[in-house]
Amino acid sequence: MLAHDATLSAGIVTAVVGFTSSFAVVLTGLRGVGATPAQAASGLLALCVLQGIGMLILAQRYRMPLTLAWSTPGAALLASTGVLPGGWPTAVAAFAMVGVLVVLAGVIRPLGRLIELIPSGVASGMLAGIILSICLDAVGLAGANPGLLLPLVLVWVLGMRWWSKWATPAVVLVGFAVIAASPGMRELHWENLLPQVSLAAPSLELLPAAALAVPLFIVTMASQNVPGVVVMGSFGYRVPWRFSMVLTGALTLLAAPFGGHSVNLAAISGALAANDEVHSDPSRRWRAARIAGVTYLVFGLLSTGVAALVVLGPDGIMETIAALALLGVLGSSVSTMISDADGREAALVTFVIAASGVGFAGIGAAFWALLAGLVVHVLLKRTKRWLPRSRRTAPLRSTQP
């Protein structure tokens, strides 16, 4: 009986789905923290190239279908943060800090375990609040230009009905068709489609940089790296934690001056290269990760052109695509946020503060949301310990006669 081998197609699909379903979120996020169009394009290019290199290294070293990705939830965090004191260089410093923290999480195992101790409801509440603000902004843009943006929503709904994996890529294709037909295309210069990088030195504004780096690190670990290990484990692969964290942290450090915010393990999309349909022999599925890595290198060459087209498009196109791409993450985050009855209050406090988008002392809402959620969680947990058991579990009495 011939072995089933779909490593080539699986690798290409892994990269295509990963790129098209979230590159708009990355560009929106980088622009949100002060990047110029050229700097955002450089960041996308750096992420694609370094992810590709990282996947080739992991595939060759471990012969496992380990795939990498950028942090889509992290990009959503950037989109909701706003420009920091010190501008884009401060964001670059934050990206570099994230790289250092990820390396430390690999070298110092208790640091990685510390991330796992953060209540899932609080982490999900922060992420849900961040994404909600992005989605609400997109709704406002759609209300201002319904004839242009609502068809994108319709395409997404139909895609989710018939072939959910390709719903967002279909929206991307329609979005680029709209851009191609827009008057802004007259301003396109072909030299702008060639790969270009833009270097930026990190700022010495350490406090605002750290205030962004901490929630970005936590979101990346909690929503990408830790779930990535779990996903691979479900297919029988044991992720080399130390090497993976050191590698992705180092790649994040390399990406930072070029504008890349985070390189990390792929979570849900990692299953595309590791499932039983890829190859009947699990020991040969690593080739799909290698193909995905090569495909991402190709996307790196195309990313500058993609970013150039986005700039020329009508207002709201990329914001709408980004919001649609994040709806699934929003749904799963809300579900996790409310699933734990004991931690629901802390999760809701985190969610409300993150969704408000209100910063304080030059520090974004995500940091304060995380801090407030953890404080409420600790206080309520200690309060419940002090209460008699009967008061903890007593049912609410009706006030009706």
Residue, then its C-alpha position, 0 to 999 in steps of 0.5 A: m500500500l502506497a503511503h499518503d504524502a501531501t507534504l508539498s500541498a500542506g506546506i504551501v497551504t500552511a503558509v498561504v493561510g497563515f499569511t493571508s488570514s492575518f497580514a492585514v492585522v500585522l500592518t494595522g498593528l504596526r501602523g497603530v504604534g507609529a510605523t510609516p507605511a515603509q516601516a510597516a512593510s519592512g516589519l512584514l518582510a522581516l517577519c516573513v523571512l525570519q519565520g521562514i528561516g526559523m522553520l527551516i532550522l527547526a525542520q532540519r534539526y528536529r525532523m518535526p513539523l514545527t511551524l512558526a508565525w507572527s503573533t496575530p493577537g500581539a498585532a491586535l494589541l499594537a493596533s489598539t495601543g496607539v503611538l507611544p511616547g517617543g514614537w516608533p523607536t519606542a515600539v521597536a524597543a518594546f519588540a526587542m524587549v519581547g525577544v529578550l523575555v522569550v529567550l529568558a522564558g526558554v533558558i529560565r523554565p520557571l519564567g515560562r511556568l509563571i506565564e502559565l499561572i496567569p489566569s486564562g480568564v484574565a489573559s483572554g479578557m485582555l485579548a478580547g477587549i483589545i480585539l473588540s475595540i478594533c472590531l468596533d472601529a471597523v464597524g464605524l468605518a463600514g457605517a461611513n462607507p457601507g457600499l464599499l466595505l459591507p460586500l467584504v463582510l458578505v464574502w466573509v459570511l459566505g466563506m464561513r458557510w461553505w469553506s471556513k478555512w478560506a473565508t479570510p483569504a477570500v476577503v483578502l482577494v476581494g479587498f485587493a480587487v477593490i484596491a486594484a479598481s480604485p483611483g489610487m492605483r494611478e499613483l503606483h510606482w513599480e519600484n515601490l513593489l520591490p523588497q525594501v527594508s527600513l532600520a530604526a534604532p530603539s528608543l531609550e524611553l524604557l518605561p513606555a517600552a516596557a509597558l507595551a513589552v510586558p502585555l505583548f510578551i504575555v499575549t504571545m506566550a499565552s496565545q501562541n507559544v503555550p497553545g502551540v506546544v499543546v497543539m503539537g502534543s495532540f499529534g504526538y510531537r514533543v516540542p523542544w521548549r528551550f531551543s524553540m524559545v531561544l530561537t524564536g526570541a532571537l529571531t524576534l530580536l533580529a526582527a525588531p530593528f526592521g519593524g517585526h514585533s514577534v516571531n513565535l510558535a504557530a498555534i492553531s495553524g500549526a495543525l495544518a502541517a502536523n495532522d494525519e492528512v499530511h503524511s501517513d508516516p508522522s516521521r515524514r511530516w516535517r517536510a511540510a514545515r520545510i515547504a512552509g518555510v520556503t513559501y514564507l521566504v517567497f512571501g517575504l519578497l512579495s510583502t513590500g508590494v502587498a503593503a504598497l497596494v494597501v496604502l493606495g486602497p480606499d480607507g477602511i479596507m485593511e481595517t475591515i479585513a483585520a477585524l474579520a480575521l480577528l472575529g474567531v479569536l474574539g469568540s474564543s477569547v470571550s468563551t474562555m473569559i466567561s467559562d470560569a465562574d470563580g474568575r469571571e469578575a476579574a476577567l470582566v474587569t480586564f475586558v472592560i479596561a482593555a476595550s476602553g482603550v484609555g491609557f494613563a501616564g503614557i501607558g496603554a490600556a492593555f497594561w492597566a487592564l492586565l494589572a487590574g485583572l490580576v489585582v482583582h483576581v488575587l483580592l477575590k481569591r483571598t476573600k473567598r478563602w476567608l469566607p465560611r464555606s456555606r457563604r461561598t456556595a449558598p444559592l441566591r434567595s429570591t426576593q419574590p413573594 
